[in-house]
Amino acid sequence: MKDEAKDIATQPTEAQAGPEGEAATKTVANKTPAKKKRVRSSKAKGTDANAALEARIGHSFADPNLLMQAITHVSALKSGRKRGDSYQRLEFLGDHVLGLVVSDMLYHAFPNADEGELSKRLAELVRKESCADVAKSLGLLDDIKLGSVGSSADARLRKSVLGDICEAVIGAIFLDGGHAAAAEFVKRNWTERMHKPRRPLRDPKTVLQEWAQGKGLPTPVYREVERTGPHHDPQFRVAVDLPGLAPAEGIGGSKRAAEKVAASVMIEREGVGGGNDG
């Protein structure tokens, strides 16, 4: 009996049955060092940033390098890399893709417009300022990759290349997903702008005068109806008259501004083409 007890006592036991055994197990477990939280790698963070950028753009890139190239300024290139690794070549391609897609959009949206009006509308929609507006709406300003420059220079540079970056993104989408993908991006971001241009395509007074001449009518006559407000900040109400038509009125901070508004009112009322909304 003595020997048996000795043998049992000398057996190593990691955990015994019953409440005491559970306590022992817990004690061992508590001594185990806590696992350190894994720090996310910069690569993982970069992947998340790319996904967020793609979501804003509305295109998932099969080749993410194209997107990175589209938002990389020449100043951010490491020594030995070519300028072609920046956005510049993609901007060249995107500029022409944008022109083609917008031309097609205009052709179908304005069936009664002649080539002159279509050209003016196209020039307005593809100008750098319009592209920069699209880039801002997509939040691309902070995504641009620049080299080491001062903070003030950084801000100025980002704003100056916004339009170029937008065209480069279009070029990248075209290479990655083809014409259909690029056209979808352009239509999504330019359709509303196409129907609501930022600025008049032509001076409304000129449009109204040419229309009147085409109808055999005399030159429109503008007359001041009322002037209100203080001397330093006047408001003018002006009417435009054409024989056989009801007068149209406009209000502005100057006579010329009020005349333009009056002409625009008559243009819209009479359905004259070539004005703000053609």
C-alpha positions in Angstrom: 0.0 0.0 0.0 2.8 2.4 0.8 4.5 1.8 -2.5 1.2 2.3 -4.4 0.6 5.6 -2.6 4.1 6.8 -3.4 3.7 6.0 -7.1 0.4 7.9 -7.3 1.7 10.9 -5.5 4.7 11.2 -7.8 2.6 11.3 -11.0 2.6 14.8 -12.5 -1.0 16.1 -12.8 -1.9 19.2 -14.9 -5.5 19.4 -13.8 -7.6 17.3 -11.4 -11.3 16.5 -11.5 -13.6 18.5 -9.3 -13.8 22.1 -8.2 -10.2 22.1 -7.0 -9.0 21.0 -10.4 -10.9 23.7 -12.1 -9.3 26.3 -9.9 -5.9 25.0 -10.7 -6.6 25.1 -14.3 -7.7 28.7 -14.0 -4.6 29.6 -12.1 -2.4 28.2 -14.9 -4.5 30.0 -17.5 -4.2 33.3 -15.7 -0.4 33.0 -15.7 -0.4 32.8 -19.5 0.8 36.1 -21.0 -1.9 38.1 -22.7 -1.6 38.2 -26.5 -0.5 41.5 -27.9 -2.9 43.3 -30.3 -1.6 43.1 -33.8 -0.7 46.4 -35.3 -2.1 46.8 -38.8 0.5 47.0 -41.5 0.9 50.1 -43.7 0.1 47.8 -46.6 -3.3 46.9 -45.0 -4.0 50.6 -44.3 -3.1 51.4 -47.9 -5.5 48.8 -49.2 -8.3 50.3 -47.1 -7.5 53.8 -48.4 -7.6 52.5 -52.0 -10.9 50.8 -51.4 -12.4 54.1 -50.1 -11.0 56.0 -53.0 -12.5 53.5 -55.5 -15.8 53.7 -53.8 -15.9 57.5 -54.2 -14.8 57.2 -57.8 -17.3 54.4 -58.5 -14.9 52.0 -60.1 -13.1 49.0 -58.7 -9.7 48.7 -60.4 -8.4 45.4 -61.6 -5.0 47.1 -61.7 -4.8 49.4 -58.6 -1.4 50.7 -59.9 -3.3 52.7 -62.6 -5.3 54.5 -59.9 -2.1 55.3 -58.0 -0.4 56.6 -61.1 -3.4 58.8 -61.8 -3.1 60.6 -58.5 0.7 60.9 -58.4 2.3 64.2 -59.1 5.7 64.4 -60.8 7.2 65.8 -57.6 6.3 62.6 -55.7 8.4 60.4 -58.0 11.5 58.8 -56.6 14.8 59.4 -58.3 15.2 57.2 -61.3 11.5 57.0 -62.1 10.2 58.5 -65.4 7.7 61.3 -65.6 5.4 58.8 -67.3 4.9 57.2 -63.9 3.0 60.3 -62.8 -0.5 61.3 -63.9 0.6 63.2 -67.0 0.2 60.5 -69.7 -3.1 59.4 -68.2 -4.3 63.0 -68.2 -3.6 63.1 -72.0 -5.6 60.0 -72.6 -8.4 61.0 -70.2 -8.7 64.5 -71.8 -9.6 62.9 -75.1 -11.9 60.2 -73.6 -13.8 62.9 -71.8 -14.2 65.0 -74.9 -15.6 62.0 -76.9 -18.0 60.9 -74.2 -19.3 64.5 -73.5 -19.7 65.1 -77.3 -21.8 62.0 -77.5 -23.9 63.1 -74.5 -24.5 66.6 -76.0 -25.4 65.2 -79.4 -28.2 63.1 -78.0 -29.3 65.6 -75.3 -29.7 68.6 -77.6 -31.0 67.3 -80.9 -31.9 70.8 -82.2 -28.6 72.4 -81.4 -26.2 73.2 -84.3 -22.5 72.4 -84.3 -21.6 75.9 -83.1 -23.8 75.6 -80.0 -22.6 72.0 -79.3 -19.0 73.2 -79.6 -19.6 76.0 -77.0 -21.2 73.6 -74.6 -18.4 71.1 -75.0 -15.8 73.7 -74.3 -17.6 74.7 -71.1 -17.9 71.1 -69.9 -14.4 69.9 -70.5 -12.5 73.0 -69.3 -10.1 72.5 -66.4 -12.3 74.4 -64.0 -15.2 72.0 -64.7 -12.9 69.0 -64.2 -11.6 70.5 -61.0 -15.2 70.9 -59.7 -15.8 67.2 -60.4 -12.5 66.3 -58.6 -13.6 68.4 -55.6 -17.0 66.7 -55.5 -15.3 63.3 -55.3 -13.0 64.5 -52.5 -9.8 63.9 -54.6 -8.0 67.0 -53.2 -6.4 65.1 -50.3 -5.6 62.0 -52.3 -3.1 63.7 -54.6 0.4 62.4 -53.9 3.0 65.2 -53.8 6.7 65.4 -53.1 8.2 67.3 -50.2 7.0 70.9 -50.5 6.0 73.6 -48.0 2.5 73.5 -46.6 1.4 76.6 -48.5 3.0 75.4 -51.8 1.3 72.0 -51.1 -2.1 73.5 -50.9 -1.6 75.7 -54.0 -0.2 72.8 -56.0 -3.0 70.4 -55.2 -5.6 72.9 -56.3 -3.8 73.7 -59.5 -3.6 70.1 -60.6 -7.1 69.0 -59.6 -8.5 69.3 -63.1 -5.5 67.3 -64.5 -6.0 64.6 -61.8 -9.6 64.2 -62.8 -8.7 63.7 -66.4 -6.0 61.2 -65.4 -8.6 59.2 -63.4 -10.8 59.0 -66.5 -7.8 57.8 -68.4 -7.0 55.2 -65.8 -10.6 54.0 -65.7 -10.6 53.7 -69.5 -7.4 51.5 -69.5 -8.7 49.4 -66.7 -12.3 48.9 -67.6 -12.7 50.1 -71.2 -14.9 52.7 -72.9 -18.0 51.6 -71.1 -16.6 52.1 -67.6 -15.1 55.5 -68.5 -18.4 56.6 -70.1 -20.3 55.6 -67.0 -18.0 57.7 -64.8 -18.3 60.7 -67.1 -22.1 60.4 -67.4 -22.5 60.1 -63.6 -20.5 63.2 -63.0 -21.3 65.4 -66.0 -25.0 64.9 -66.8 -26.3 67.4 -64.3 -23.6 69.9 -65.3 -24.5 69.4 -69.0 -28.1 70.6 -68.3 -27.0 73.3 -65.9 -23.9 75.0 -67.2 -21.9 77.0 -64.7 -22.0 80.2 -66.8 -24.0 81.5 -69.7 -22.8 80.0 -73.0 -23.5 83.4 -74.8 -24.5 86.9 -73.7 -28.3 86.7 -73.5 -28.6 90.2 -75.0 -26.7 89.0 -78.1 -28.8 85.8 -78.3 -32.1 87.8 -78.1 -30.9 90.3 -80.7 -29.9 87.6 -83.2 -33.2 85.8 -82.7 -35.1 89.1 -83.2 -33.3 89.8 -86.4 -34.0 86.3 -87.6 -37.6 86.9 -87.1 -37.5 90.2 -89.0 -37.9 92.2 -85.8 -36.0 95.4 -84.8 -33.3 95.5 -82.2 -34.7 94.9 -78.7 -35.1 98.1 -76.7 -34.2 98.2 -73.0 -35.7 100.8 -70.6 -35.2 101.5 -66.9 -38.4 100.9 -65.0 -37.3 101.6 -61.5 -34.2 102.3 -59.4 -34.2 101.5 -55.7 -31.8 101.2 -52.8 -29.1 103.5 -51.5 -26.7 105.3 -53.9 -23.8 103.0 -53.0 -25.9 99.9 -53.6 -28.6 100.5 -56.1 -31.0 98.0 -57.6 -32.2 98.5 -61.2 -35.4 97.1 -62.7 -35.2 97.1 -66.5 -37.7 95.9 -69.2 -36.9 94.8 -72.7 -39.4 95.4 -75.5 -40.0 93.8 -78.9 -43.0 94.5 -81.1 -45.7 91.9 -80.8 -44.3 90.5 -77.5 -45.0 91.2 -73.9 -42.2 93.0 -72.2 -39.8 91.0 -70.0 -38.2 92.5 -66.8 -35.0 91.8 -64.9 -33.4 93.2 -61.7 -29.7 93.7 -61.1 -27.1 95.7 -59.3 -26.3 97.6 -62.6 -28.3 98.5 -65.7 -26.3 96.1 -67.8 -26.9 93.2 -65.3 -30.6 94.0 -65.2 -30.7 94.1 -69.0 -29.1 90.6 -69.2 -31.6 89.2 -66.8 -34.5 90.8 -68.7 -33.1 89.3 -72.0 -32.8 85.9 -70.3 -36.4 86.0 -69.1 -37.6 86.7 -72.6 -35.3 84.0 -74.1 -36.7 81.4 -71.7 -40.3 82.5 -72.2 -40.1 82.5 -76.0 -38.1 79.2 -76.1 -35.1 80.8 -77.8 -32.2 78.4 -78.4 -28.5 79.2 -77.6 -29.0 80.9 -74.2 -28.3 79.5 -70.7 -30.3 76.3 -71.2 -30.7 76.2 -75.0 
